[in-house]
Amino acid sequence: MEKEIFENSLNMNRRKFLTRMGMGIGGVALGSLLIPDLFSGNPEDILQTGLPHFAPKAKRIIYLFQNGAPSQLELFDYKPMLQQMHGQELPASIRMGQRLTGMTANQQNFPLAGSVFQFNQYGKAGAWISELLPYTSKIADDICIIKTIFTEAINHDPALTFFQTGAQVGNRPSMGSWLSYGLGSENKNLPAFCVLLSKGKGNGQGVYSKLWSNGFLDSIHQGVQFSSGENPVLYLNNPEGMDKKERRDMLDKLAELNEGVYREFGDPEIKTRIQQYEMAYRMQTAVPDVTDLSKEPEDIIKLYGPDCLTPGTYAANCLLARKLSENGVRFVQLYHQGWDSHGNLPKEIQGQCLDVDQASAALITDLKQRGLLDETLVIWGGEFGRTNYCQGKLTTENYGRDHHPRCFSIWMAGGGVKPGVYGETDEFGYNIQKDPVHVHDLHATVLHLMGLNHEQLTYKHLGRRYRLTDVSGNVIDGLMA
């Protein structure tokens, strides 16, 4: 038997050689395309990026998180029944003893509140979109409105943390950190994960650094927050009295010391720290250029609206997100605060929509006209929805809505997403009737679009393997083109 194998190995012609080696050569070629620095000879270059599990539909993500929970019943989930039954009691057969927050648990009645805003159908799918979103209605054929997102969390902090990290408690890596860990960065001069903050006219809920934390992953995967001040990234510039050459010399000496400590103790976090210092040095040149919006042409300024020239506004952050994304930042996370409308909702939501509608639609249009939308996944939505009944006093024109985790709407665009409308809620807008999408399902689908199997993207910590989707989650095929 051994002799037969030996003889067969010698009987090797050109056709057999190419047949057997074809997959290996193809793999090398694919690797060099996905990782341009694969054969550079510098191991740190290879660490900057990783290989997906399969061919991705999207390369980058921009997540427009609407912190505070926008009311789906005023924006995307049109329910004439609520207008017909305005002021009447929510049937017990619909509520089914749902868990309530402390703000409405002591209410004796749950009067239904119909939206005061008009809806019309737009796009090939006939999506119902509110008059509050005139710009979003113009991109109806580019977005997928998911009406059946649901979550377990009923209060802001755990719900927000759950959407960002896959867990309601802290100290878990955020979605951006997982993608940095799995895929790395496309630009050696910018972080893989960037964070932008803005605040609207309504009641805000706080956002905290734990939302863009690396958790138990290496600290190189932590989100880098950009501010609206004179220095977009804190502590990036050289200290007073130090020039670029002195900074370079100092970093070289520091790297030598850290390398010595690493050889002695073998702690991988030391290597991470060296990489962070080097990244900060390279960012000194890249960040001022990418954050300079003054060079944008007039048609782009008009597209996003005049607010885009005011640093720290939602519009400015949307434009900056496009620039970061087109420069290879893997995950750009925007947090826009102000959607927490427990009272006086009609007035407050108008202000919020004025803040975000034009810029959100402009981002999609801008990416599309640059040929970037197909490879950029954009997500828009909050941490849960709003109840169909009124919190507090109800009048014909004024009402508030409490938290509602059982069904709410978000939208996605680009990056392999199928435009249209996905899922159905009941005629009261209270329960899901068709095609539910849990937060873990959303995470699994997003990772899939990025070429990652959510069950394989894991990290061993404290004796068990963790992942963004915990022990749950299914890829929703119906959301993908």
Buried (B, 14 or more C-beta within 10 A) or exposed (E): EEEEEEEEEEEEEEEEEEEEEEEEEEEEEEBEEBBEBBEEEEEEBBBBBBBBBEEBBBBBBBBBBBBBBBBBBBBBBBBEBBEEBBBEEBEEEBBEEBEBBEBBEEBEEBBBBBBBBEBEEBBEBEBBBBEBBBBBBBBBEBBBBBBBBBBBBBBBBBBBBBBBBBBBEBEBBBBBBBBBBBBBBBBBBBBBBBBBBBBBBBBBBEBEEBBBBBBBBBBBBBBBBBBBEEEBBEEBBEEEEEEEEEBEEBBEEEBEEBEEEBEEEEEEEBBBBBBBBBBBBEBBEBBBEBBEBEEBEEEBBEBBBEBBBEBBBBBBBBBBBBBBBBBBBBBBBBBBBBBBBBBBBBEBBBEBBBBBBBBBBBBBBBBBEEEBBBBBBBBBBBBBBBBBBBBBEBEEEBBBBBBBBBBBBBBBBBBBBEBBBBBBBBBBBBBBEEBBBBBBBBBBBBBBBBBBBBBEBBBEBEEEEBBBBBEBBBBBEEBBE
